[in-house]
Amino acid sequence: MDSAEHTRMFAAVDNEEENIAATMRLVYSALKEKGYSPLAQIVGYLVSGDPSYITSHNGARENIQRIGRNDLLEEIVTYYLKNLT
């Protein structure tokens, strides 16, 4: 096999985790700056799928919509479970 036949592997999981973490920090910060409860707003978005729970301030709504809600929930649960011990 020559190098053209090999499949390249990317660290997509690490990049995705970093992207989700950065997005959540941005969303949290934007919600706090606008005087909202980040927990209540993020949960409202996750449960309903309604992006109006997330402020458009600093691009927070646009950024969170780039991540699938299932992916976001999976990352949140994974983070929680890792930190139980």
BALUM-673870 format. One record per atom (N, C-alpha, C, O): residue in one letter; z, x, y. Coordinates in steps of 0.2 Angstrom, whole numbers, plus 5000, padded with zeros to 4 digits. Example, Ala and Ser with C-alpha at 12.3 -4.5 7.8 and 13.67 -1.06 7.14 Angstrom:
2
a503950664972;a503950624978;a503950664984;a504250714983;s503550644989;s503650684995;s503950645000;s504050675006;
end
This chain:
85
m500050044994;m500050005000;m500050045006;m500450095007;d499650035011;d499650065017;d500050035022;d500249975021;s500150065028;s500650035032;s500449965035;s500849925037;a499749955035;a499549885037;a499749825033;a499749775035;e499949845026;e500149795022;e500849775022;e501049735018;h501249815025;h501949805025;h502149755031;h501849755036;t502649715029;t502949665034;t503449705038;t503949735035;r503449695044;r503949725048;r504549675049;r504449615049;m505149695049;m505749655049;m506049665056;m506049725059;f506149615059;f506449615066;f507249595065;f507449555061;a507649615070;a508349595070;a508349525074;a508749525079;a508049475072;a507949415075;a508649375076;a508849345081;v509049385070;v509749355071;v510149385076;v510449345080;d510149445077;d510549475082;d510349455089;d510749445093;n509649455090;n509349435096;n509549365098;n509649345103;e509449325092;e509649255093;e510349245095;e510449205100;e510749275092;e511549275093;e511649295101;e512049265104;e511349345103;e511449375109;e511149325114;e511449315120;n510549295113;n510249245117;n510649185118;n510749155124;i510949165113;i511349105113;i512049115117;i512249075121;a512349175115;a512949195119;a512749195127;a513149175131;a512249235128;a512049235136;a511949165139;a512149155144;t511649125135;t511449055138;t512149015138;t512248985144;m512549025134;m513248985134;m513649015140;m513948975143;r513649075141;r513949105147;r513649075153;r514049065158;l513049075154;l512649055160;l512848975161;l513048955166;v512848935156;v512948865156;v513648855158;v513848815162;y514148885155;y514848885156;y514948895164;y515248865167;s514648955166;s514748975173;s514448925178;s514848905183;a513848905176;a513548855181;a513948785181;a514048755187;l514248765176;l514648705175;l515248715179;l515448665183;k515648765178;k516248785182;k516048785190;k516448755194;e515548815192;e515348825199;e515248755202;e515348745208;k514948715198;k514848645201;k515448595200;k515348535202;g515948625197;g516548585197;g516648535191;g517048495191;y516248545186;y516248505180;y516748535175;y516848595175;s516848505170;s517248525164;s516748555159;s516348515156;p516648615158;p516148645153;p516248615146;p515748595143;l516848615144;l516948585137;l516648515136;l516248495132;a516848475141;a516648405141;a515848395141;a515548355138;q515648435146;q514848425147;q514448455141;q513948425139;i514648515138;i514348545133;i514348495127;i513848485123;v514948475125;v515048425120;v514648365121;v514348345116;g514648335127;g514248275128;g513448295127;g513148245124;y513248355129;y512548365127;y512448375120;y511948355117;l512848405116;l512748425109;l512748355105;l512348345100;v513248305107;v513248245103;v512648195105;v512448165100;s512548195111;s511948145113;s511248175113;s510848135112;g511248235115;g510548265116;g510248255123;g509748275124;d510648225127;d510448215134;d510548275138;d511148295140;p510048305141;p510148365145;p510448355151;p510648405155;s510548295154;s510848285160;s511548295160;s511848295165;y511848305154;y512548335154;y512648405157;y513148425159;i512048435157;i512048505159;i511748515166;i511148485167;t512048545171;t511848545177;t511248595177;t511148635173;s510748575182;s510148625183;s510348685187;s509948725188;h510948685190;h511148745194;h511048805190;h511248815184;n510748855193;n510648925191;n510248925184;n510248965180;g509848865183;g509348865177;g509748845171;g509448855165;a510348825171;a510748815165;a510448765161;a510348775154;r510148705163;r509848655159;r509248685156;r509148665150;e508848715159;e508248745156;e508348795151;e508048795146;n508848835152;n509048885147;n509348855141;n509148875135;i509748805141;i510048775135;i509548735131;i509648735125;q509048705135;q508548665131;q508048715127;q507748685123;r508048775129;r507648825125;r507948835118;r507648865113;i508548825117;i508948835110;i508948765107;i509148715110;g508748755101;g508848695097;g509548675096;g510048725095;r509748615097;r510448595097;r510748615090;r511348635090;n510348605084;n510648625078;n510748705078;n511248725075;d510348745081;d510448815081;d511148835085;d511448875083;l511148795090;l511748805095;l512448785091;l512948825091;l512348725087;l512948705084;l513148755078;l513748775077;e512648775075;e512748825069;e513048885072;e513548915069;e512848915077;e513148975080;e513848965082;e514249005081;i513948905085;i514648885087;i515148885081;i515648915082;v514948855076;v515348845070;v515448915067;v515948925065;t514848955066;t514949015064;t515449065067;t515849095064;y515449055074;y515849095078;y516549075077;y517049115076;y516649015077;y517348985075;y517649005069;y518149025068;l517248995063;l517449015057;l517549095056;l518049115053;k517149135059;k517349205059;k517949225062;k518249275060;n518149185067;n518749205071;n519449165068;n519949165072;l519349135063;l519949095060;l520449155057;l521049135057;t520149205055;t520649255051;t520949305056;t521249345054;
end
